[in-house]
């Protein structure tokens, strides 16, 4: 980046003044203190869990690793209440010790009632209604070099990418950022998906991380945020979300519904894939509807969540981390698919499960959205591609000494 610190500061201050003068102040409809409602024991759900506790212990350990990196006094907001990172770690360890005893659902429920506070998400309707979707880790065929077999680049973060924290300049913009490009001592918008993929504005500028074989798979890699890339020699590379271009996320599924190409009832990732395969001439237009673009990085293991810990199959969720405590223990109730040997969904059944809040996503905004990580493989792809079911989201934290 060229230019002195004073010049950059002046540019950023100019942006802030322009925003204040030209853009009406937009306040989020829900703040973190409003996002969770503290429950009384008679309001607690049935804490029956549909999985063995092995992966749950792993996910708790990952959150503990995250908490160890923080100052012990770092605050975490559980709706109207605030707890420190130190207390959150104590809470995780206490729950870990509890499930080590493999208690019955009844004993577990009583232990939670005695020792833990439980909070429910406000939801999209103010009464706890949460839409659950799913995501997974796709596997793509790729190469470290471009070729006719591998023509589609996966891009790393461009060198001129910049993120401006507006809250540093004025408290009323706390939590607000501008993502753009720093060019000629000015911050301007990042290239859109159309600019990058259709017009080639990043082509041959040293931003290519690797190349993959399939354009549709690449688009869904952007949606999932991480994946495995299998090279011809058998090497597996893990690519993970690094940052985005700051442009708005727009659902291509909603576009295809609105245009009558796929019915809302039939909408799934699999239906979108089928439509695009059958209408290749539509790909560019449909993809470019979503201006948001993801830049990736290579990681040693993956996929990594937003708190920089590996995600755990079935036990990691993505929520709006502006509203809900990072890394915290949660409990979900929603539906999962029952799938036949040929991959066909036979039915959906209600389930409950303890999870850890370890990730976020561009479309996961507000107290009424959550995304469950299903892992990798055929079942994970089926479940993630079709899941769009209502449910409830709860958070748990250990009571402090003397609390009843």
C-alpha positions in Angstrom: 0.0 0.0 0.0 1.4 3.4 -1.0 0.9 6.8 0.6 1.7 8.0 4.1 -0.3 7.3 7.2 -1.6 10.9 7.3 -2.9 10.6 3.7 -4.7 7.3 4.5 -6.2 8.8 7.7 -7.4 11.8 5.7 -9.0 9.6 3.1 -10.8 7.5 5.7 -12.0 10.6 7.6 -13.3 11.9 4.3 -15.3 8.7 3.8 -16.7 9.0 7.2 -17.8 12.6 6.7 -19.4 11.7 3.4 -21.3 8.9 5.0 -22.5 11.1 7.8 -23.7 13.8 5.3 -25.2 11.6 2.6 -26.4 8.3 4.1 -29.2 8.1 6.6 -28.3 6.4 9.8 -29.4 2.7 9.7 -29.7 1.0 13.0 -29.9 -2.8 13.2 -33.4 -4.0 14.1 -32.0 -6.2 16.9 -29.0 -5.6 19.1 -27.0 -8.2 21.0 -28.7 -7.4 24.4 -32.1 -8.0 22.7 -31.2 -11.1 20.7 -31.5 -13.6 23.6 -34.2 -14.0 26.1 -33.4 -15.5 29.5 -35.7 -18.5 30.4 -37.1 -19.9 33.5 -36.7 -23.6 34.1 -40.3 -24.4 33.2 -39.5 -22.9 29.7 -36.5 -25.1 29.1 -36.6 -27.5 26.1 -36.2 -31.2 26.3 -32.4 -31.5 26.1 -32.4 -34.9 24.3 -29.4 -35.2 21.9 -29.6 -37.3 18.8 -25.8 -37.9 18.5 -23.2 -39.6 20.6 -21.1 -37.1 22.7 -17.7 -37.8 21.0 -17.9 -35.1 18.5 -19.5 -32.7 21.1 -16.4 -33.1 23.3 -14.2 -32.3 20.3 -16.3 -29.2 19.5 -16.1 -28.0 23.1 -12.3 -28.5 23.1 -12.1 -26.3 19.9 -14.1 -23.5 21.6 -11.8 -23.8 24.6 -8.8 -23.3 22.3 -10.5 -20.2 21.0 -11.2 -18.8 24.5 -7.5 -19.5 25.6 -6.4 -17.0 23.0 -8.4 -14.2 24.5 -7.9 -11.9 27.5 -9.7 -13.5 30.5 -11.8 -10.4 30.9 -13.1 -10.3 27.3 -16.9 -9.8 27.6 -19.5 -12.1 26.0 -23.0 -11.0 25.6 -25.8 -13.4 26.4 -28.8 -11.2 25.7 -29.2 -8.8 28.7 -26.3 -10.5 30.6 -22.5 -10.3 30.2 -20.0 -13.0 31.1 -16.2 -13.0 30.8 -14.1 -15.3 28.6 -12.8 -16.8 31.8 -16.3 -17.7 33.0 -17.2 -19.0 29.5 -14.2 -21.3 29.6 -15.3 -22.5 33.1 -18.8 -23.1 31.7 -17.4 -25.2 28.8 -15.3 -27.3 31.1 -18.2 -27.9 33.5 -20.4 -29.1 30.7 -17.6 -31.3 29.3 -17.3 -32.9 32.7 -21.0 -33.4 32.8 -21.3 -35.3 29.6 -18.2 -37.4 30.5 -20.6 -39.1 32.9 -22.9 -40.0 29.9 -26.0 -38.9 31.9 -29.5 -39.9 30.9 -31.6 -37.2 29.2 -33.5 -36.8 32.5 -30.3 -36.4 34.6 -28.8 -34.0 32.1 -31.9 -31.9 32.1 -31.9 -31.7 35.9 -28.2 -30.8 36.0 -28.7 -28.0 33.4 -31.7 -26.7 35.4 -29.5 -26.6 38.6 -26.3 -25.2 37.2 -26.9 -23.4 34.0 -28.7 -20.4 32.6 -30.6 -21.0 29.4 -31.4 -18.3 26.8 -33.5 -18.5 23.7 -33.0 -16.6 20.5 -35.6 -13.9 19.9 -36.0 -15.4 16.4 -37.5 -13.7 13.4 -40.9 -13.3 15.0 -39.9 -12.2 18.5 -41.1 -15.6 19.8 -38.1 -17.8 18.9 -38.7 -18.8 15.3 -35.4 -19.6 13.7 -34.8 -20.7 10.1 -32.2 -23.4 9.9 -30.2 -24.1 6.8 -27.1 -26.3 6.3 -23.7 -26.2 4.8 -21.0 -28.8 4.1 -17.4 -29.1 2.9 -17.4 -29.8 -0.9 -14.7 -31.6 -2.8 -13.5 -30.1 -6.1 -11.0 -31.3 -8.7 -8.2 -28.8 -9.1 -4.6 -27.9 -10.1 -1.9 -25.5 -9.1 -1.6 -24.4 -12.7 -4.3 -23.4 -15.3 -5.1 -25.7 -18.2 -8.0 -26.5 -20.4 -9.0 -29.1 -17.8 -8.7 -26.5 -15.0 -9.7 -23.1 -16.3 -11.5 -21.6 -13.3 -9.4 -19.7 -10.8 -9.9 -19.6 -7.0 -8.7 -16.2 -6.0 -6.7 -15.1 -2.9 -7.2 -11.7 -1.3 -6.0 -9.0 -3.7 -3.2 -6.8 -2.3 -5.3 -3.6 -2.7 -8.1 -5.0 -0.5 -8.8 -2.9 2.6 -11.3 -3.0 5.4 -12.2 0.2 7.2 -13.6 0.0 10.8 -15.8 3.1 11.0 -16.3 2.6 14.7 -12.7 3.8 15.2 -13.8 7.3 13.9 -17.2 7.7 15.4 -18.9 5.5 18.1 -22.2 5.7 16.3 -20.8 3.6 13.6 -19.5 0.9 16.0 -19.5 -2.5 14.3 -19.8 -1.0 10.8 -17.1 -1.6 8.2 -16.4 -0.5 4.6 -14.6 -3.1 2.4 -13.0 -1.8 -0.7 -9.8 -1.3 -2.7 -7.2 1.3 -1.9 -6.3 2.8 -5.3 -4.5 6.2 -5.9 -4.9 7.3 -2.3 -8.7 6.6 -2.4 -10.9 3.8 -1.1 -13.3 2.6 -3.8 -15.6 -0.4 -4.0 -14.2 -3.8 -4.7 -14.9 -5.5 -8.0 -18.2 -7.3 -8.2 -18.6 -11.0 -9.2 -19.3 -9.8 -12.8 -16.2 -7.7 -12.8 -14.1 -10.6 -11.6 -15.5 -13.6 -13.4 -17.1 -12.2 -16.6 -14.8 -9.2 -17.2 -11.6 -10.7 -15.8 -10.5 -7.7 -13.7 -8.3 -9.9 -11.5 -7.0 -12.1 -14.3 -3.2 -12.5 -14.4 -2.6 -10.2 -11.5 -1.1 -12.8 -9.2 -4.3 -13.4 -7.2 -4.8 -16.9 -8.4 -4.5 -19.4 -5.6 -5.3 -22.5 -7.7 -7.6 -23.5 -10.5 -10.6 -25.9 -10.6 -12.4 -27.9 -13.2 -16.0 -26.9 -12.7 -17.7 -23.5 -12.7 -20.8 -24.6 -10.8 -18.7 -26.3 -8.1 -16.7 -23.2 -7.8 -19.7 -21.0 -7.2 -21.0 -23.3 -4.5 -17.5 -23.3 -2.9 -18.1 -19.6 -2.5 -21.5 -20.3 -0.8 -20.1 -22.9 1.5 -17.0 -20.9 2.4 -14.5 -23.8 2.5 -13.7 -27.0 0.7 -11.2 -29.6 -0.3 -9.4 -29.4 -3.6 -8.1 -32.8 -4.9 -5.1 -32.5 -7.2 -4.3 -35.1 -9.9 -1.4 -36.5 -7.8 -3.8 -37.3 -4.9 -2.8 -34.3 -2.8 -5.7 -32.7 -0.9 -5.6 -29.0 -0.3 -7.9 -27.2 2.1 -9.2 -23.8 1.0 -11.0 -21.6 3.5 -12.8 -18.3 3.5 -10.4 -15.4 4.0 -12.5 -12.3 3.2 -15.1 -11.0 0.8 -15.5 -8.1 -1.6 -18.0 -6.4 0.6 -20.7 -6.4 -2.0 -24.2 -7.5 -1.1 -25.1 -11.2 -0.9 -28.0 -12.0 -3.2 -29.6 -15.5 -3.3 -29.6 -17.0 -6.8 -32.2 -19.5 -5.5 -34.6 -16.6 -4.8 -33.8 -15.3 -8.3 -34.8 -18.6 -9.9 -37.9 -18.8 -7.8 -39.0 -15.3 -8.7 -38.4 -16.0 -12.4 -40.4 -19.2 -12.2 -37.5 -21.5 -13.1 -37.7 -23.5 -9.9 -40.7 -23.6 -7.5 -40.2 -22.6 -3.9 -41.3 -26.0 -2.7 -38.7 -27.8 -4.9 -35.9 -25.3 -4.2 -32.6 -26.9 -3.1 -28.9 -26.7 -4.0 -29.4 -29.8 -6.1 -32.2 -28.3 -8.1 -30.1 -25.2 -8.7 -27.2 -27.3 -9.9 -29.5 -29.3 -12.3 -31.0 -26.1 -13.7 -27.6 -24.6 -14.4 -26.3 -27.8 -16.0 -29.3 -27.8 -18.3 -29.1 -24.1 -19.1 -25.3 -23.3 -19.4 -26.1 -20.1 -21.3 -27.8 -18.8 -18.1 -24.8 -19.4 -15.8 -23.1 -16.0 -16.1 -26.3 -14.1 -15.6 -27.5 -16.1 -12.7 -24.1 -16.2 -10.9 -23.6 -12.4 -11.4 -26.9 -11.7 -9.7 -24.9 -12.4 -6.5 -22.4 -9.6 -6.4 -20.7 -11.0 -3.3 -17.4 -12.7 -3.9 -15.2 -14.7 -1.6 -11.4 -14.7 -1.5 -9.8 -17.9 -0.1 -6.6 -19.0 1.7 -4.9 -22.3 2.1 -5.1 -23.9 5.6 -3.4 -26.9 7.0 -6.7 -28.5 8.2 -10.3 -27.5 7.5 -12.7 -26.3 7.3 -12.0 -23.4 9.7 -14.8 -21.4 11.4 -15.0 -17.7 11.9 -13.3 -18.1 15.4 -10.3 -19.8 13.7 -11.0 -23.3 14.9 -11.8 -26.4 12.8 -15.5 -27.1 12.4 -16.9 -30.3 13.8 -19.3 -32.4 11.8 -22.9 -32.0 13.2 -21.7 -30.0 16.2 -20.7 -26.6 14.7 -23.2 -23.9 13.8 -23.0 -20.5 12.1 -25.0 -17.6 13.5 -24.9 -13.9 13.4 -21.8 -13.3 15.5 -22.7 -9.7 16.0 -25.7 -10.9 18.1 -24.7 -14.2 19.7 -21.6 -15.2 21.8 -18.7 -16.6 19.8 -17.7 -20.1 20.6 -20.6 -20.6 23.1 -22.5 -23.8 23.9 -25.9 -23.9 22.2 -28.8 -26.3 21.7 -30.9 -26.5 18.6 -34.2 -28.1 17.8 -35.1 -28.5 14.1 -35.4 -31.2 11.5 -33.0 -33.5 9.6 -33.5 -35.7 6.6 -33.8 -39.5 6.6 -32.1 -40.7 3.4 -32.3 -44.0 1.5 -29.3 -45.8 0.2 -29.7 -44.2 -3.2 -29.5 -40.7 -1.6 -33.2 -40.0 -1.8 -34.8 -38.1 1.1 -37.6 -40.3 2.5 -38.8 -38.0 5.3 -37.8 -35.4 7.8 -37.7 -35.9 11.5 -37.4 -33.5 14.5 -34.2 -33.7 16.5 -32.4 -31.9 19.3 -28.6 -31.4 19.5 -26.0 -29.5 21.5 -23.7 -27.4 19.2 -21.0 -24.8 19.4 -21.4 -21.4 17.9 -18.2 -21.3 15.8 -18.9 -19.8 12.5 -20.9 -17.2 10.5 -21.9 -16.5 6.9 -22.9 -13.7 4.6 -26.5 -14.8 4.5 -26.7 -15.6 8.2 -28.0 -12.3 9.6 -30.4 -11.5 12.5 -31.7 -13.6 15.4 -33.9 -15.8 13.1 -31.1 -17.5 11.1 -28.7 -20.4 11.8 -26.6 -22.7 9.6 -25.7 -26.2 10.7 -22.4 -27.7 9.5 -23.0 -31.3 8.2 -19.4 -32.2 7.4 -18.5 -33.8 4.0 -19.7 -36.7 1.9 -23.0 -37.6 0.1 -25.3 -37.3 3.2 -23.8 -34.0 4.2 -24.3 -32.6 0.7 -27.9 -33.9 0.6 -28.8 -32.6 4.1 -27.1 -29.2 3.5 -28.6 -28.8 0.1 -32.2 -29.4 1.2 -32.3 -28.1 4.8 -34.6 -25.0 5.2 -36.6 -25.8 8.3 -37.9 -23.9 11.2 -36.6 -24.5 14.7 -35.4 -23.0 17.9 -32.0 -21.9 19.1 -30.8 -21.8 22.8 -27.6 -20.8 24.5 -26.3 -22.2 27.8 -23.8 -20.7 30.3 -22.8 -21.8 33.8 -24.4 -19.9 36.7 -22.0 -17.9 38.7 -21.3 -18.7 42.3 -24.2 -17.8 44.5 -26.7 -17.5 41.6 -29.9 -19.4 41.8 
